[in-house]
Amino acid sequence: MKLIARLRPIQTCTALREIIGPLQSRSFQPDFVPRDPNAKPIRYKYPAAYDPYGPRPPPSDKIVQLAERIAALAPEERRQIGPLLREILRHPNLKQISVEGMDLGAMGGAGGGPAKAEEKKVEKTAFDVKLEKFDAAAKIKVIKEVRSFTSLGLKEAKELVEKAPAILKQGVTKEEANEIIEKIKAVGGVAVME
C-alpha cells in the first residue's frame, strides 16, 4: 500500500511533463562573448560647453552695434549697466555661493584659472592626546587613569599603555586634552597634545 502511494506522485509528474513539456529551458546564443573583465571603460569626449538648444544664429547688426557702444563706455558707466538691467527686467539678485572648505580641484576656485590658494591660518579645535612614556613603578596607576577617561577594559588599557608612545584619545577639545595631560602627569606619566 505504501509503495503504491509513493509511485503515484511520480507517475503524475511524468504525465504532466509529457503534456506541458519541460518547465524550465535555457537557450544560449552561439555568438555570445563574455565581456573582458580587464577592459577599461570607453571615455567619450564631450564639448567644453554644451548648449541644449543647438547652434545659435549670429547676432544681428543692431546687437553688435549695441555691444560696441557698451564696450566704448567708461568703466564706471559699464558697472552701472548690470544692476540697472536687473532692475528693469526684474531679475532677482544672485547671491554668491560660499566655496570655503570645498575642494574645487581643476576648477581653481572663483577665478576659474590656476590661481594660488590663499591659505588662512585655521585654529585647530580638535586635538589628540598621546602617551609618550611613563615610570615603570607607576604603570598600574597610569593604566587606571587611562581607563578613567576611555571606555577601554583592563586588558585593552594595559596593552595601550605598554605600547607607548601611543594615542590615548582623539578629537578632544583643548581644555579636555589639558585635563588628561595633567592627570597622566600626576600619576607618573608623560602625555602630549598633538
Secondary structure, 3 states (H helix, E strand, C coil): CHHHHHHHHHHHHHHHHHHHCCCCCCCCCCCCCCCCCCCCCCCCCCCCCCCCCCCCCCCCHHHHHHHHHHHHCCHHHHHHHHHHHHHHHCCCCCCCCCCCCCCCHHHCCCCCCCCCCCCCCCCCCCEEEEEEEECHHHHHHHHHHHHHHCCCCHHHHHHHHHCCCEEEEEEECHHHHHHHHHHHHHHCEEEEEC
